[in-house]
């Protein structure tokens, strides 16, 4: 999903690791996170609520959000949905 989003900006050669930050490393802005939320919803439906995940963070946490932290959220959300 990130590769698709980054490809729109011509950044398809950027290395994405677990410690990659959305803001500092990928230079994504809030509107890009909204697009990412839409992609997550398309793939996982209501099992992964990215907006709720971000709502629980303060501004600095959102600025420092890493790919790894989002991956952990997705995995935990899918496990919770499977268990529930």
C-alpha angles and dihedrals in degrees: 000000000000091000089054091050093046092046088064087063095044091252097123092129096060115119111235116203133167091262094049111120121220094220107034101031103030095028092222118164131212093271088056089054088053089053090049090050088055092051091050091049091050091053102037105020114208093337090090115042105190094173091056090047091055093043089064091058131081121231096267092051091053091049090051096042111140131205088243093057091051091047089052090051093050093048093047092047093050092048091049091049091049092049094044 
